[in-house]
Amino acid sequence: MSRVCELTGKKAMVGNNVSHAMNKTKRKFDANLIKKRFYIPEEDKWVTLKVATSTLKTINKIGISAALKQAKAKGFIK
């Protein structure tokens, strides 16, 4: 599976390594992803999602049910 957050769609970005002599070489900035289990009380089941750590803060703030609803509205979950 690719390294993409399942709730927000965050993925790797491309940038440059810049040396002291200002030489630039391409590099990749990966998203900070973790695998986490969440309990959904409405459905009475556990789901495992690969989410960015910044998304965890959002889930703690608004709740997993609201976060899943937003992800479905944006098309990240079917």
Secondary structure, 3 states (H helix, E strand, C coil): CCCCCCCCCCCCEEEEEECCCCCEEEEEECCCEEEEEEEECCCCEEEEEEEEHHHHHHHHHHCHHHHHHHHHHHCCCC
